[in-house]
Amino acid sequence: MTVETSSRDRVWSRREIEGLIAEGRKIIILDGRVIKADAWLPFHPGGDKSILHMVGRDGTDEIRALHSLEAQAHMLKFGIGRIEGRWINFLPPIQGGHFRPYTQAQDENEVEEEEDAGSQTDGALSSSSNSTAPPSPIFDPVDTRERMVSSPSTSSVSEDEQTTVDTDPIQMKLSAEKSSDILKYPSLDYNSQDRIVARYRELDAQMRAAGLYDCPYGAYGIECCRYILLFASSLLALHYSHYALSGALLGMFWHQLVFTAHDAGHMGITHNFHVDTCVGIFIADFLGGLSIGWWKRNHNVHHIVTNSPEHDPDIEHMPFFAISTRFFSSLRSSYYDRIMHFDSIAKLAIAKQHWLYYPLLLLGRFNLYRLSWEYLFLGQAPKKGPAWWHRYLEILGQFVFWAWYGYGIVYCSIPTAWDRFVFVMVSHMVTAPLHVQITLSHFAMSTTDMGVHESFPQKMLRTTMDVDCAPWLDFIHGGLQFQAVHHLYPRIPRHNLRKAQVYVREFCKETGIPYAIYGFAKGNKEVLGRLEEVARQVRVFEECRKACAREVVGDKEHAHSS
């Protein structure tokens, strides 16, 4: 089957598209059009991983959320045809999906029968038998987990698999978590999810009409004054040899800068790809020593597969943290392309992770340096396409940063080794609240895999929570307290997210999707509760392993005596 001879108006069947994917083609559905992204894969400024997670899926909502209208129009140039009717998602190959080759010799009736059977099976496997929405859109995830109610699965489970679930406490825990999510959230049947998607798109149009996508540039004038004040204060304290104070003020400067870098990474300032990217490079690389390109590659995947233990790099912190017992299976990370081993070090650290949470986050910025250097110097950045030169500008930014910070300040301006150590550690540790806030909105939320038919808006609200605070504290949180709103509409400028929250609350009430929101202190408590809960399961896991080992030894001794 040759794609090249296909016209742009050709109607592709689901079975034919499955055959294309089986051949290794990167097929995505965008607004009813069939997009073959193979040629664009090495050029994509956001990296190849985000595209690979969309293969075989209707990526309309994800693509619209993360891309400008110009970028979407560019994607349509890679169209090879269209589909008719509702698209039934495949599981992408990167997530373990398997695809059958297709040959022209197959009878059309056979193809239709296979499609109908596949659609019915897929729907049965991923739809909930309970379509009742929760009585209140505001809920407490931890309280709900404690009140878990078992629900019969609609999918067929073999007798051996059911026995494993019934006897393995880890699997029982995961099964209970999935049952809880099925009960809390709207049904995964196609009609329910289609209604949610339709309302989500209507809401997007309403917020555009209300001007919420327009950047309030005056707010950035205030931000720039704050940046200048913090940096100048740091230099003044350095001049008078108050090294710890100088480091603290510099750390606060970096902490505030990240919020604008985040806006630029989502093209939320000028909405121009190159302009916003250069703003992000100047802030992240030249002033902060971190790679905005690495962040975009990482963050785009995070926005698509949020809170998936196997795929979301933002929750893959083995061997130090695990927010789900699924990590006990030594999962393979599709992002890092390696196995996250649940070894002796991981068991020791995760058993104490609720105590290590804050101390390790104090050192989080050092890990970001490593990830940035890997991206820039190990070939992860795009080498072709519109973003090819961004890597070289970032590398220049890295040298400039370490020239003014590492050489100019730390080496030349601070006289003793101890004072240098204090300055470096304080300046980096002061940024820890940022790392707390980033993890806060996801660590306590669901990590359940609800299947490929869950809509984008429902998945974002199921895996993300907001933090409630007074408006005068917004500059401290930098808009990251509205993570649920941001995940639904990531290109809305952060200064407009509080206004957008009003629309999202109404959306949740109309659709019956729970909207999770806590105060900052309560949110931290929920995260620590989740970490402690998983830490306790480490002991259960070890007891199960030892019991299985004793059983195997006993069986061998019995067989030997016989």
VEXDREN-2710 file (C-alpha; in Angstrom, 1 decimal):
% VEXDREN-2710
k/r/px/py/pz
1/MET/0.0/0.0/0.0
2/THR/1.7/3.2/-1.1
3/VAL/0.8/6.4/0.7
4/GLU/2.5/8.6/-1.8
5/THR/-0.2/7.9/-4.5
6/SER/-3.1/8.6/-2.1
7/SER/-4.9/11.9/-2.6
8/ARG/-5.6/14.3/0.2
9/ASP/-9.3/13.7/-0.1
10/ARG/-9.0/9.9/0.1
11/VAL/-11.2/8.3/2.9
12/TRP/-9.1/5.9/5.0
13/SER/-10.7/3.1/6.9
14/ARG/-9.6/2.3/10.4
15/ARG/-8.2/-1.1/9.2
16/GLU/-6.1/0.6/6.5
17/ILE/-4.7/3.1/9.0
18/GLU/-3.8/0.2/11.3
19/GLY/-1.8/-1.3/8.4
20/LEU/0.0/2.0/7.9
21/ILE/1.0/2.1/11.6
22/ALA/2.1/-1.6/11.3
23/GLU/4.5/-0.5/8.6
24/GLY/6.0/2.1/10.9
25/ARG/4.1/5.2/9.7
26/LYS/3.3/7.9/12.3
27/ILE/-0.4/8.5/11.7
28/ILE/-2.4/11.0/13.7
29/ILE/-6.0/12.1/13.3
30/LEU/-6.4/15.9/13.4
31/ASP/-9.9/17.3/13.1
32/GLY/-11.0/14.5/10.8
33/ARG/-7.8/14.6/8.7
34/VAL/-5.3/11.8/8.5
35/ILE/-1.8/13.2/9.2
36/LYS/1.3/11.3/8.3
37/ALA/4.0/12.8/10.6
38/ASP/7.0/10.7/9.6
39/ALA/8.7/13.6/7.7
40/TRP/8.0/16.1/10.5
41/LEU/9.2/13.8/13.3
42/PRO/12.9/14.9/13.3
43/PHE/12.0/18.6/12.8
44/HIS/9.4/18.9/15.6
45/PRO/10.6/21.6/18.0
46/GLY/8.9/19.9/20.9
47/GLY/10.7/16.6/20.3
48/ASP/9.6/13.3/18.8
49/LYS/8.2/11.7/22.0
50/SER/5.1/13.9/22.1
51/ILE/4.2/12.9/18.5
52/LEU/4.8/9.2/19.2
53/HIS/2.3/9.3/22.0
54/MET/-0.4/10.5/19.5
55/VAL/0.1/7.8/16.9
56/GLY/-3.1/6.1/16.1
57/ARG/-5.1/8.5/18.2
58/ASP/-7.4/11.5/17.5
59/GLY/-5.0/14.2/18.8
60/THR/-7.2/17.1/17.9
61/ASP/-7.6/18.4/21.5
62/GLU/-4.0/17.9/22.5
63/ILE/-2.7/19.5/19.3
64/ARG/-5.1/22.5/19.6
65/ALA/-4.2/23.0/23.3
66/LEU/-0.4/23.0/22.7
67/HIS/-0.1/24.6/19.2
68/SER/-0.9/27.9/17.5
69/LEU/-3.3/28.1/14.6
70/GLU/-0.3/28.6/12.3
71/ALA/1.3/25.4/13.6
72/GLN/-1.9/23.5/13.1
73/ALA/-2.2/24.7/9.6
74/HIS/1.4/23.6/8.9
75/MET/0.5/20.1/10.2
76/LEU/-2.4/19.8/7.7
77/LYS/0.2/20.0/4.9
78/PHE/1.2/16.5/6.0
79/GLY/-2.4/15.2/5.4
80/ILE/-2.9/12.1/3.3
81/GLY/-6.7/12.0/3.4
82/ARG/-9.5/11.9/5.9
83/ILE/-11.8/9.7/7.9
84/GLU/-15.5/9.4/8.2
85/GLY/-17.4/9.2/11.4
86/ARG/-16.1/8.9/14.9
87/TRP/-12.5/7.8/15.3
88/ILE/-11.8/4.9/17.7
89/ASN/-8.3/5.4/19.2
90/PHE/-5.6/2.8/19.0
91/LEU/-3.0/2.4/21.8
92/PRO/0.2/4.0/20.4
93/PRO/3.1/1.7/19.7
94/ILE/5.3/3.7/22.2
95/GLN/2.7/2.7/24.8
96/GLY/2.7/-1.0/23.8
97/GLY/0.1/-1.0/21.1
98/HIS/0.3/-3.8/18.5
99/PHE/-0.8/-3.4/14.9
100/ARG/-1.7/-5.9/12.1
101/PRO/-0.4/-5.5/8.6
102/TYR/-3.0/-4.8/5.9
103/THR/-3.2/-6.1/2.4
104/GLN/-5.4/-4.9/-0.5
105/ALA/-6.5/-8.5/-1.0
106/GLN/-8.7/-8.4/2.1
107/ASP/-12.4/-8.4/1.4
108/GLU/-14.2/-5.2/2.3
109/ASN/-16.9/-7.0/4.2
110/GLU/-14.3/-8.7/6.3
111/VAL/-12.7/-5.4/7.0
112/GLU/-16.0/-3.9/8.1
113/GLU/-16.8/-6.9/10.3
114/GLU/-13.3/-6.6/12.0
115/GLU/-13.8/-2.8/12.6
116/ASP/-17.3/-3.3/14.1
117/ALA/-16.0/-6.1/16.3
118/GLY/-13.0/-4.1/17.3
119/SER/-15.1/-1.0/18.1
120/GLN/-17.4/-3.1/20.3
121/THR/-14.6/-4.8/22.1
122/ASP/-12.7/-1.5/22.6
123/GLY/-15.7/0.1/24.0
124/ALA/-16.5/-2.7/26.4
125/LEU/-12.9/-2.8/27.6
126/SER/-12.7/0.9/28.5
127/SER/-16.3/2.0/29.3
128/SER/-17.6/2.2/32.7
129/SER/-20.9/0.6/33.6
130/ASN/-21.6/3.4/36.0
131/SER/-22.4/6.7/34.3
132/THR/-23.5/8.5/37.5
133/ALA/-21.6/11.7/38.1
134/PRO/-20.4/12.4/41.6
135/PRO/-22.7/14.7/43.6
136/SER/-20.1/17.4/44.1
137/PRO/-17.5/18.7/41.7
138/ILE/-15.1/19.5/44.6
139/PHE/-13.6/16.4/46.2
140/ASP/-10.9/15.2/48.4
141/PRO/-8.7/12.5/46.6
142/VAL/-7.2/11.1/49.7
143/ASP/-10.5/10.8/51.6
144/THR/-12.0/9.2/48.5
145/ARG/-9.2/6.7/48.4
146/GLU/-9.8/5.8/52.0
147/ARG/-13.5/5.2/51.2
148/MET/-12.8/3.0/48.2
149/VAL/-15.6/0.8/47.0
150/SER/-15.0/-2.2/44.8
151/SER/-16.8/-2.2/41.4
152/PRO/-17.0/-5.2/39.1
153/SER/-14.9/-4.7/36.1
154/THR/-16.6/-4.5/32.7
155/SER/-13.6/-6.2/31.0
156/SER/-13.2/-9.9/30.8
157/VAL/-10.6/-11.2/33.3
158/SER/-9.2/-14.7/33.2
159/GLU/-9.5/-16.9/36.2
160/ASP/-5.7/-16.9/36.8
161/GLU/-5.5/-13.1/36.5
162/GLN/-8.4/-12.7/38.9
163/THR/-6.7/-15.1/41.4
164/THR/-3.5/-13.0/41.1
165/VAL/-5.5/-9.8/41.8
166/ASP/-7.3/-11.4/44.8
167/THR/-4.1/-12.7/46.4
168/ASP/-1.6/-9.9/45.6
169/PRO/-2.2/-6.9/47.9
170/ILE/-0.4/-4.6/45.5
171/GLN/-2.6/-5.6/42.6
172/MET/-5.7/-5.3/44.9
173/LYS/-4.6/-1.8/45.7
174/LEU/-4.3/-0.8/42.0
175/SER/-7.6/-2.5/41.2
176/ALA/-9.3/-0.6/44.0
177/GLU/-7.8/2.7/42.7
178/LYS/-9.1/2.1/39.2
179/SER/-12.5/1.1/40.6
180/SER/-12.6/4.4/42.6
181/ASP/-11.8/6.4/39.5
182/ILE/-14.5/4.6/37.5
183/LEU/-17.0/5.5/40.2
184/LYS/-15.9/9.2/40.6
185/TYR/-15.7/10.2/37.0
186/PRO/-18.2/10.3/34.1
187/SER/-18.6/7.1/32.1
188/LEU/-16.0/6.3/29.4
189/ASP/-18.7/5.4/26.9
190/TYR/-18.4/7.3/23.6
191/ASN/-21.5/9.5/24.0
192/SER/-20.4/10.7/27.5
193/GLN/-16.9/11.5/26.4
194/ASP/-18.1/13.2/23.2
195/ARG/-20.3/15.5/25.2
196/ILE/-17.4/16.4/27.4
197/VAL/-15.2/17.2/24.4
198/ALA/-17.9/19.3/22.7
199/ARG/-18.4/21.4/25.9
200/TYR/-14.6/21.7/26.3
201/ARG/-14.3/23.1/22.8
202/GLU/-17.2/25.5/23.3
203/LEU/-15.5/26.7/26.5
204/ASP/-12.3/27.4/24.6
205/ALA/-14.2/29.5/22.1
206/GLN/-15.9/31.4/24.9
207/MET/-12.5/32.2/26.6
208/ARG/-11.0/33.3/23.3
209/ALA/-14.0/35.7/22.8
210/ALA/-13.5/37.0/26.4
211/GLY/-9.8/37.9/25.5
212/LEU/-8.2/35.4/27.9
213/TYR/-5.7/34.4/25.3
214/ASP/-4.5/38.0/25.0
215/CYS/-1.3/38.7/26.9
216/PRO/-1.6/41.5/29.6
217/TYR/1.8/43.0/28.8
218/GLY/1.5/45.5/31.6
219/ALA/1.7/42.6/34.1
220/TYR/5.2/41.8/32.7
221/GLY/6.3/45.4/33.3
222/ILE/5.6/44.7/37.0
223/GLU/7.4/41.4/36.8
224/CYS/10.5/43.0/35.2
225/CYS/10.6/45.5/38.1
226/ARG/10.5/42.6/40.6
227/TYR/13.4/40.8/38.7
228/ILE/15.6/43.9/38.6
229/LEU/15.0/44.6/42.3
230/LEU/15.9/41.0/43.4
231/PHE/19.0/40.9/41.2
232/ALA/20.2/44.3/42.2
233/SER/19.6/43.5/45.9
234/SER/21.6/40.3/45.5
235/LEU/24.6/42.2/44.0
236/LEU/24.3/44.8/46.8
237/ALA/24.4/42.1/49.5
238/LEU/27.4/40.5/47.7
239/HIS/29.2/43.8/47.6
240/TYR/28.9/44.1/51.4
241/SER/30.0/40.4/51.9
242/HIS/26.6/39.1/53.0
243/TYR/27.0/36.0/51.0
244/ALA/24.1/33.9/52.4
245/LEU/21.7/36.8/52.0
246/SER/23.0/37.5/48.5
247/GLY/22.6/33.8/47.6
248/ALA/19.0/33.8/48.9
249/LEU/18.1/36.9/46.9
250/LEU/19.6/35.4/43.8
251/GLY/17.6/32.2/44.4
252/MET/14.4/34.2/44.7
253/PHE/15.4/35.9/41.4
254/TRP/15.6/32.5/39.7
255/HIS/12.4/31.4/41.3
256/GLN/10.5/34.3/39.8
257/LEU/12.2/34.0/36.4
258/VAL/10.9/30.5/35.9
259/PHE/7.3/31.6/35.8
260/THR/8.0/33.8/32.7
261/ALA/10.1/31.1/31.1
262/HIS/7.2/28.8/31.6
263/ASP/4.9/31.3/29.8
264/ALA/7.5/31.6/26.9
265/GLY/7.8/27.9/26.6
266/HIS/4.0/27.7/26.0
267/MET/4.1/30.7/23.6
268/GLY/1.9/32.5/26.0
269/ILE/3.6/35.9/25.7
270/THR/3.9/37.1/22.1
271/HIS/2.4/33.9/20.7
272/ASN/5.2/33.9/18.1
273/PHE/7.3/30.7/18.2
274/HIS/10.7/32.2/17.6
275/VAL/10.2/35.4/19.7
276/ASP/8.8/33.5/22.7
277/THR/11.5/30.8/22.4
278/CYS/14.3/33.5/22.4
279/VAL/12.7/35.1/25.5
280/GLY/12.7/31.7/27.1
281/ILE/16.3/31.0/26.1
282/PHE/17.4/34.4/27.5
283/ILE/15.7/33.7/30.8
284/ALA/16.3/30.0/31.3
285/ASP/19.8/29.6/29.7
286/PHE/21.5/33.0/30.0
287/LEU/20.1/34.0/33.4
288/GLY/19.3/30.6/34.9
289/GLY/21.7/28.0/33.5
290/LEU/18.8/25.7/32.5
291/SER/17.8/24.6/29.0
292/ILE/14.4/25.8/27.8
293/GLY/14.6/23.3/24.9
294/TRP/15.0/20.4/27.4
295/TRP/12.0/21.8/29.4
296/LYS/9.8/22.0/26.3
297/ARG/10.7/18.4/25.2
298/ASN/9.9/17.2/28.7
299/HIS/6.9/19.3/29.4
300/ASN/5.1/18.6/26.1
301/VAL/5.1/14.9/26.9
302/HIS/3.9/15.7/30.5
303/HIS/0.9/17.5/29.1
304/ILE/-0.1/14.6/26.9
305/VAL/0.4/11.6/29.2
306/THR/0.0/13.3/32.6
307/ASN/0.7/11.1/35.6
308/SER/1.3/8.0/33.6
309/PRO/4.0/6.1/35.5
310/GLU/5.4/4.5/32.3
311/HIS/5.4/7.7/30.2
312/ASP/5.3/11.0/32.2
313/PRO/8.8/12.2/33.0
314/ASP/7.5/14.6/35.6
315/ILE/6.6/11.7/38.0
316/GLU/9.5/9.4/37.1
317/HIS/11.9/10.0/39.9
318/MET/13.2/6.5/40.7
319/PRO/15.0/5.5/42.8
320/PHE/14.0/8.4/45.1
321/PHE/10.2/8.8/44.7
322/ALA/7.3/6.6/43.6
323/ILE/3.7/7.9/43.8
324/SER/2.2/4.6/42.7
325/THR/2.9/0.9/43.5
326/ARG/3.1/0.4/39.8
327/PHE/6.7/1.5/40.1
328/PHE/7.4/-1.6/42.1
329/SER/7.3/-3.6/38.8
330/SER/10.5/-2.0/37.5
331/LEU/8.7/-0.2/34.8
332/ARG/10.3/0.9/31.5
333/SER/10.2/4.6/31.0
334/SER/9.3/5.4/27.4
335/TYR/10.6/8.9/27.8
336/TYR/14.1/8.0/29.2
337/ASP/14.1/4.7/27.3
338/ARG/15.4/2.8/30.3
339/ILE/14.1/0.5/33.0
340/MET/13.4/2.2/36.3
341/HIS/14.7/-0.5/38.6
342/PHE/13.0/-1.1/41.8
343/ASP/16.2/-2.3/43.4
344/SER/17.6/-2.3/46.9
345/ILE/18.4/1.4/46.8
346/ALA/14.9/2.3/45.6
347/LYS/13.3/0.1/48.3
348/LEU/15.3/1.9/51.0
349/ALA/14.7/5.4/49.7
350/ILE/11.0/4.9/48.8
351/ALA/10.3/3.4/52.2
352/LYS/11.3/6.8/53.7
353/GLN/10.3/9.0/50.8
354/HIS/7.8/11.1/52.9
355/TRP/10.7/12.1/55.0
356/LEU/13.1/12.7/52.1
357/TYR/10.6/14.7/50.0
358/TYR/11.6/18.2/51.1
359/PRO/15.3/17.5/51.7
360/LEU/15.7/16.1/48.1
361/LEU/13.7/18.9/46.6
362/LEU/16.2/21.4/48.1
363/LEU/18.7/19.9/45.7
364/GLY/16.4/19.7/42.7
365/ARG/18.0/22.4/40.7
366/PHE/21.3/20.5/40.5
367/ASN/19.5/17.7/38.7
368/LEU/18.0/20.2/36.2
369/TYR/21.5/21.2/35.2
370/ARG/22.3/17.5/34.4
371/LEU/19.1/17.1/32.3
372/SER/19.8/20.3/30.5
373/TRP/23.4/19.3/29.6
374/GLU/22.2/15.9/28.4
375/TYR/19.7/17.5/26.1
376/LEU/22.1/20.0/24.6
377/PHE/25.2/17.9/24.3
378/LEU/23.9/14.4/23.8
379/GLY/21.9/15.0/20.6
380/GLN/18.4/15.3/22.0
381/ALA/17.7/18.7/20.6
382/PRO/16.3/19.1/17.0
383/LYS/19.1/19.3/14.4
384/LYS/16.8/20.3/11.6
385/GLY/13.7/22.3/11.0
386/PRO/12.7/25.8/12.3
387/ALA/14.4/25.2/15.7
388/TRP/17.8/23.9/14.5
389/TRP/19.6/27.1/15.6
390/HIS/18.0/27.3/19.1
391/ARG/20.4/24.6/20.4
392/TYR/23.4/26.7/19.5
393/LEU/21.9/29.8/21.1
394/GLU/21.2/27.8/24.2
395/ILE/24.8/26.5/24.3
396/LEU/26.0/30.1/24.1
397/GLY/23.6/30.9/26.9
398/GLN/25.1/28.1/29.1
399/PHE/28.6/29.5/28.6
400/VAL/27.4/33.0/29.4
401/PHE/25.6/31.8/32.6
402/TRP/28.6/30.0/34.0
403/ALA/30.8/32.9/33.0
404/TRP/28.8/35.5/35.1
405/TYR/27.6/33.2/37.8
406/GLY/30.3/30.5/38.2
407/TYR/33.4/32.6/37.4
408/GLY/32.3/36.2/37.9
409/ILE/30.4/35.8/41.1
410/VAL/31.3/32.5/42.8
411/TYR/35.0/32.4/41.9
412/CYS/36.0/36.1/41.6
413/SER/33.7/37.9/44.0
414/ILE/33.7/35.5/47.0
415/PRO/37.0/35.1/48.8
416/THR/36.9/31.7/50.6
417/ALA/35.8/28.2/49.7
418/TRP/33.4/28.0/52.6
419/ASP/31.6/31.3/51.6
420/ARG/31.4/30.0/48.0
421/PHE/29.9/26.8/49.2
422/VAL/27.3/28.7/51.3
423/PHE/26.5/31.0/48.5
424/VAL/26.0/28.2/45.9
425/MET/23.9/26.0/48.2
426/VAL/21.7/28.8/49.5
427/SER/21.1/30.2/46.0
428/HIS/20.0/26.8/44.8
429/MET/18.1/25.6/47.9
430/VAL/15.9/28.8/48.0
431/THR/14.4/27.6/44.7
432/ALA/12.9/24.5/46.4
433/PRO/9.4/25.9/46.7
434/LEU/9.2/25.9/42.9
435/HIS/9.9/22.1/42.9
436/VAL/7.4/21.6/45.6
437/GLN/4.7/23.5/43.6
438/ILE/5.5/21.5/40.4
439/THR/5.0/18.2/42.2
440/LEU/2.2/19.4/44.4
441/SER/-0.4/19.5/41.5
442/HIS/0.2/15.9/40.5
443/PHE/1.7/13.7/43.2
444/ALA/-1.5/13.3/45.1
445/MET/-3.7/12.7/42.0
446/SER/-4.7/9.6/40.0
447/THR/-2.1/7.5/38.2
448/THR/-4.6/5.1/36.9
449/ASP/-4.6/4.1/33.2
450/MET/-8.2/4.5/32.1
451/GLY/-7.7/3.4/28.5
452/VAL/-7.4/5.2/25.2
453/HIS/-11.0/6.4/25.1
454/GLU/-10.8/8.8/27.9
455/SER/-11.1/12.4/26.6
456/PHE/-8.3/14.9/27.0
457/PRO/-10.2/17.3/29.3
458/GLN/-11.3/14.5/31.6
459/LYS/-7.8/13.0/31.9
460/MET/-6.3/16.4/32.6
461/LEU/-8.8/17.1/35.5
462/ARG/-8.4/13.6/36.8
463/THR/-4.6/13.8/37.1
464/THR/-4.1/17.5/38.1
465/MET/-5.2/19.7/41.0
466/ASP/-5.3/23.4/41.6
467/VAL/-4.0/25.2/44.7
468/ASP/-6.2/27.8/46.3
469/CYS/-4.7/31.1/47.4
470/ALA/-5.5/34.7/47.8
471/PRO/-5.0/36.9/44.7
472/TRP/-2.3/38.9/46.3
473/LEU/-0.2/35.7/46.6
474/ASP/-0.4/35.0/42.9
475/PHE/3.1/36.4/42.3
476/ILE/4.6/33.9/44.7
477/HIS/2.9/30.9/43.0
478/GLY/3.4/32.4/39.5
479/GLY/0.3/30.9/38.0
480/LEU/1.4/27.4/38.7
481/GLN/-1.3/27.2/41.4
482/PHE/-3.8/26.9/38.5
483/GLN/-2.3/23.7/37.1
484/ALA/-5.7/22.1/36.3
485/VAL/-6.8/25.2/34.4
486/HIS/-3.4/25.4/32.7
487/HIS/-3.5/21.7/31.6
488/LEU/-6.8/22.3/29.9
489/TYR/-5.7/25.5/28.2
490/PRO/-1.9/25.7/28.4
491/ARG/-1.5/28.6/26.0
492/ILE/-3.6/31.0/28.1
493/PRO/-1.2/33.6/29.7
494/ARG/-0.8/32.9/33.4
495/HIS/-2.0/36.3/34.4
496/ASN/-5.4/35.3/33.0
497/LEU/-5.7/31.9/34.7
498/ARG/-7.6/33.2/37.7
499/LYS/-10.3/34.5/35.3
500/ALA/-10.2/31.2/33.4
501/GLN/-10.7/29.3/36.6
502/VAL/-14.3/30.6/36.8
503/TYR/-15.1/29.1/33.4
504/VAL/-13.4/25.8/34.3
505/ARG/-15.4/25.5/37.6
506/GLU/-18.6/25.9/35.6
507/PHE/-17.4/23.3/33.0
508/CYS/-16.8/20.8/35.8
509/LYS/-20.3/21.3/37.3
510/GLU/-21.9/20.9/33.9
511/THR/-20.0/17.7/32.9
512/GLY/-19.8/16.1/36.4
513/ILE/-16.0/15.9/36.3
514/PRO/-14.6/16.5/39.8
515/TYR/-12.5/19.6/40.2
516/ALA/-9.7/19.1/42.8
517/ILE/-8.6/22.2/44.6
518/TYR/-6.8/22.6/48.0
519/GLY/-5.0/25.3/50.0
520/PHE/-1.2/25.2/49.8
521/ALA/-0.8/23.6/53.3
522/LYS/-3.6/21.1/52.7
523/GLY/-2.1/20.2/49.3
524/ASN/1.3/19.5/50.8
525/LYS/-0.4/17.3/53.4
526/GLU/-2.1/15.3/50.6
527/VAL/1.2/14.8/48.8
528/LEU/2.9/13.7/51.9
529/GLY/0.0/11.3/52.6
530/ARG/0.3/9.8/49.2
531/LEU/4.1/9.3/49.6
532/GLU/3.7/7.7/53.0
533/GLU/0.9/5.5/51.7
534/VAL/3.2/4.1/48.9
535/ALA/6.1/3.9/51.4
536/ARG/4.0/1.6/53.5
537/GLN/3.3/-0.6/50.5
538/VAL/7.1/-1.2/50.2
539/ARG/6.9/-3.3/53.3
540/VAL/3.9/-5.2/52.0
541/PHE/5.7/-5.8/48.7
542/GLU/8.7/-7.3/50.6
543/GLU/6.5/-9.5/52.7
544/CYS/4.8/-10.8/49.6
545/ARG/8.1/-11.5/47.9
546/LYS/9.4/-13.4/50.9
547/ALA/6.2/-15.4/51.2
548/CYS/6.5/-16.3/47.5
549/ALA/10.1/-17.3/48.0
550/ARG/9.2/-19.6/50.9
551/GLU/6.4/-21.2/48.9
552/VAL/8.8/-21.9/46.0
553/VAL/11.4/-23.4/48.4
554/GLY/8.6/-25.5/50.0
555/ASP/7.4/-26.8/46.7
556/LYS/11.0/-27.8/45.6
557/GLU/11.5/-29.6/48.9
558/HIS/8.2/-31.4/48.6
559/ALA/9.0/-32.4/45.0
560/HIS/12.5/-33.6/46.1
561/SER/11.1/-35.7/49.0
562/SER/8.5/-37.3/46.6
END
